[in-house]
Amino acid sequence: DQQVKQNSPSLSVQEGRISILNCDYTNSMFDYFLWYKKYPAEGPTFLISISSIKDKNEDGRFTVFLNKSAKHLSLHIVPSQPGDSAVYFCAASLKNAGGTSYGKLTFGQGTILTVHP
Amino acid sequence: DTGVSQNPRHKITKRGQNVTFRCDPISEHNRLYWYRQTLGQGPEFLTYFQNEAQLEKSRLLSDRFSAERPKGSFSTLEIQRTEQGDSAMYLCASSPQGGKVYGYTFGSGTRLTVV
């Protein structure tokens, strides 16, 4: 049961344009969503997150949008740079019984982003 | 402290052999997680520790897999009688207790190849 899905295996964009990466989820109990970036031979690196009580979070060139009714989130990168070329993973976490996020993450399959100069 | 350290970086083993991986988390982090990533997939949760207590294990963690964190610091993941299907990247991560999930830091992983 794939609870977090990234349906686009790859995305190619021109430098300076917008990159939009999409993610869908099925479990309405997820309380926090995150995007990670991964270069070859390295572990995933945290990029940006959003709480389920918000619909937008922005950090520099990166903005994450959450549509709870559609169970959909997206990552926008503007402007895209060649150094952004990497695999991007969407992830989600659940609250534990105590109401705090205990950190187990459910990941999507990833999207390979290539930004061409 | 330079982050989460995993050793070895690469391991090639023959089918049926036992292997052990080590993870050294960020020193002030008392939560430690193991994930497995296969080609074309995202990381899959295996198990996690809070201090030395193993609080959750995934169904993915068969009885050939065992993880320990004896003193609440470093952790080991052992795979007994390895199978070709065990070939994957094994990732360790750590986070502070009660911290936001963005406090989660991954290591660079151990790539296991079973031949």
HADDOCK unambig.tbl for C-alpha pairs under 7 A between the chains (distance, minus, plus):
assign (segid A and resid 41 and name CA) (segid B and resid 108 and name CA) 6.66 0.50 0.50
assign (segid A and resid 42 and name CA) (segid B and resid 108 and name CA) 4.44 0.50 0.50
assign (segid A and resid 43 and name CA) (segid B and resid 106 and name CA) 5.50 0.50 0.50
assign (segid A and resid 43 and name CA) (segid B and resid 107 and name CA) 5.34 0.50 0.50
assign (segid A and resid 43 and name CA) (segid B and resid 108 and name CA) 4.12 0.50 0.50
assign (segid A and resid 43 and name CA) (segid B and resid 109 and name CA) 6.12 0.50 0.50
assign (segid A and resid 44 and name CA) (segid B and resid 106 and name CA) 6.15 0.50 0.50
assign (segid A and resid 45 and name CA) (segid B and resid 106 and name CA) 6.94 0.50 0.50
assign (segid A and resid 46 and name CA) (segid B and resid 102 and name CA) 6.52 0.50 0.50
assign (segid A and resid 89 and name CA) (segid B and resid 42 and name CA) 6.88 0.50 0.50
assign (segid A and resid 100 and name CA) (segid B and resid 98 and name CA) 6.90 0.50 0.50
assign (segid A and resid 101 and name CA) (segid B and resid 100 and name CA) 6.98 0.50 0.50
assign (segid A and resid 101 and name CA) (segid B and resid 101 and name CA) 6.99 0.50 0.50
assign (segid A and resid 103 and name CA) (segid B and resid 101 and name CA) 5.54 0.50 0.50
assign (segid A and resid 104 and name CA) (segid B and resid 45 and name CA) 6.94 0.50 0.50
assign (segid A and resid 105 and name CA) (segid B and resid 45 and name CA) 6.94 0.50 0.50
assign (segid A and resid 106 and name CA) (segid B and resid 44 and name CA) 6.91 0.50 0.50
assign (segid A and resid 107 and name CA) (segid B and resid 42 and name CA) 5.40 0.50 0.50
assign (segid A and resid 107 and name CA) (segid B and resid 43 and name CA) 6.09 0.50 0.50
assign (segid A and resid 107 and name CA) (segid B and resid 44 and name CA) 6.91 0.50 0.50
assign (segid A and resid 108 and name CA) (segid B and resid 42 and name CA) 5.46 0.50 0.50
assign (segid A and resid 109 and name CA) (segid B and resid 40 and name CA) 6.51 0.50 0.50
assign (segid A and resid 109 and name CA) (segid B and resid 41 and name CA) 4.38 0.50 0.50
assign (segid A and resid 109 and name CA) (segid B and resid 42 and name CA) 4.36 0.50 0.50
assign (segid A and resid 110 and name CA) (segid B and resid 41 and name CA) 6.68 0.50 0.50
assign (segid A and resid 110 and name CA) (segid B and resid 42 and name CA) 5.94 0.50 0.50
